[in-house]
């Protein structure tokens, strides 16, 4: 249960007329209870989403790592250029694949201090294409691409990404380090999404 004294208690009335008393989550990564829930939720979404994409998309599912431009020496510098570099890269990638590019990515601070990105992504382009276009868009030339195999491989890669999804990368411990594409599958609702009414008490 959330230990933040500022979060309220909730009484939930479900559609089957059951009632539940619970404490709301503060939804911060720094909270021991809520942070663990968020890590678990990321793992489940990453794994479920990858398994669903593997079954429904015609584009191969791959594990891809993108690195930063070697001219940038710090995490702050590499993170600052990432949004513009990714915008250029993702537009090229979508055009090359005919518009389909679904992914989950996490940011990792490499041992040299710079940013690198790991992704589970629908990917039909070659490793050489990725290398050339990454450099042109502002990333580094070092790129890794591995096509995912069976469910065990998907689960292992999902666990790796989930580990970094809420890990500190040199800024704050509450910084979210995971990003999903708009079409990446969302979590499958659980039984408590069947809520009729909520009463809130501070």
Secondary structure, DSSP 4 states (H G I P E B T S, - for coil): ----TTSPEEEEEETTS-EEEEEPP---TTSHHHHHHHHHHHHHHHHHHHHHHHHH-SSPEEEEEEEE-TT--SHHHHHHHHHHHHHHHHHHHHHHHTS---EEEEEEE-TTS-EEEEEEEE--S-HHHHHHHHHHHTEEEEEEEEE--SHHHHHHHHHHHHHHHT---SS-TT---EEE-TTSPPPPP-GGG-EEEEEEE-
